[in-house]
Every structure is written in C-alpha cells, then in structure tokens.
C-alpha cells in the first residue's frame, strides 16, 4: 500500500525531469531516474521513477494535466474540491485552498512505498514537493494530513 502526496500547480509551465533531479541533488539528496537521455530533457512527460536508494523501491512520480489525462486530473480535482467543501465567509484557510484548486493546471502525484522506504526517501519527496511549490505555483497536499502552505499545515482533511 502506498502513501500519496500531491502538488496542485497553478501554472501551465512544466519542468523537465532533469531540472527536478538537479534541484533535489542540489539540496543534498543523491537521486536518479529510470529515464535517461532525451526523456530527461522534455517538458512533455507524464511519469517517472525517482530513485533515492538502489536497494529500495522508488518514488513513483506522475504528472496529470487538465485536459490531457483522460479525465483523471479533473476527477481528482473535483474530489478534493468536495473534500474541502464550500467555504463559509469566515473560513479563510478553506477559501485559500479552494481558490488554489480552482486555478490548478496540473497535479503532481507521488506514491511513496510505505512498506519499503527510509528517511532519505521521505526527504527526497519533501524536496520534490518544495520544488513544485516554489517554482510552479504549487500547493502541497498529503494523504491523511491535509493541505500545506510551505511547511505549515494550512487545512487539515479528515
């Protein structure tokens, strides 16, 4: 069973896989991918494996864009909007999350193999999430936790 984290990105710009790897490596975590060559240099990717330890299962990274994911991104976005619910006038945190979700252009979804992961894997995921949050107008969501504003939990999901 996996654990999922997501970044809801509100920009149409997408990074190359190589730029993702470079960011994580620059932040002190040695990672690689199952892809190579031209596959690492295109912005038109939809999934890859982020390898942080050759003796552990990789993190599975998926990019689901609105209008080009066979409805998967739209369905997931709608589910999260339902989870958040319609914010009341005074529910500013809920309003912030809902407004961001409505601006989403694509969703980065990372599956962490909870039965075969060590701290370095969680750290690699954290750097990956931060990369999208800072550079691609992202908002982080973690299963069984909620939505984050930077390192701070903004809205808990039940």
N, C-alpha and C positions, 0 to 999 in steps of 0.2 A: 504494500500500500504506500502510496506517495503522499507527500505534503506539497501543496501548491502555494506559490507566491506569484503575484501579478503586478505589472505596472501598466496603468492606463495612460497612454501617451496622447497628448492633445496637439501634436504637430504631425504634419504629413512627412517630414524628413525622417529618414531611417538610416541607422549606421551600418557600416559593413561589419561583418563578424570580426575581421582583423582589428578594427578600432575598438570593439568590445574587449577582445583579448588583450590588446595593448593597455587599455585602462586598468583592467584587473591586475595585470602583471606590474604596471607602474605603481600600483597600490600594495605591492608586496606579496602577491599570491601568484605562484607559478601555475599557469593553466595552459591548456591547449584545446584543440577541437578535433573532431573526427573528420573535418573537411580540410582541404588544402588548395593551394594554387588560386585560380580564378574564383573558386567558390567563396573564398575568404574576402574577396575584394568587391563583391557585388552588394548593392543595397536591396536587391530583389531576392531575398532569402525568406524561408518560412520556418526552418527548424535546424538545429544543430545540437551536438552533444558537447557540453562544457566539461572537459576532463581536468580534474584537480589532483587526482591521485590514480596512477595506473592500476592500483590494486583495489580500487573502489568503483562502484557504479557511478557513471557520470550524471551530471545535472542535465535534464532534458529541457532545452530552451525552444520555445515556439513563438512565432510572430503571427498573430491573427489580425489581418487588416479588415476594416469595414469594407464591404462590397467586393472582397476577393477571398473570403474564407468559407464559401459555401454556406453562409448564414451563421457559422459558428460564433464569430465575434459579436454579431448583432444579438444572437440568442443569449450569450454570456453577459453582455452589457445590459440587456433587458432584465435578466435575473438579478444582477447587482442593483439596478435601479429599484426593483421590487423589494429586495432585502433592505435597502436604505429607507425606502418609503418616501412619501411626500412630506417634505419638511414643513413644520409649522413656522409661523413668523419668527419666533424667538429661537428656533433651532439652527443656529448659525453654522455649527460644525456639520450637521447633516446637509444643510443648504450648500456648503462649500463642496462636499463630496458629490452631491447630486449634480451640481453645476459642472464640475470637472468631468464626471461620467458622460454628461451630455455633449461635451466637446471632444470626446475620445475619437481618435482616428485609427488607432490600432492598440492591441493588447499584447504585451509580452507576458507569457505564461511560463513559469519554471516549475518543473516537477523535481522535487528532492526525494531521493530514495531513502526514506527514513530507516529502513532496515539495514542500510549499508552506507552510512555517512558519518564523518567525523567533523570536528570543529572547523577544519580547513574548508570543507565543503559548504558549511553554513557561512563562513567568511567570504568565500568566493561568490555565493549567492548575494550576500549583502552588498558587495562591491558592484555586482551586475545591476542590482536594483538601483543603487545610487547613481550609476552611470546614466540610466534611462530617466530617473527622476530629475537629475540636474541638467541634462543635455537635450532632452526630448519632451519637456513639459509633462513629466510623468507624476502619477500619484500611485504610491505603493499600497498593495492590499495583501494580507497574509491570511490564509485559512485559519479559522478558529481564533483569530485575533481581531482584525478589522483593517481600517484604512489609516495610513500614516501621513503625517506632514513632517518630512525629514525623519529624524529618529523618534519623534514623539507620536504616540498613538492618538490619532485625531478623533476617530469614530469607531467604537467597538461594535462588532457584529455578533449577534447571538446565534 
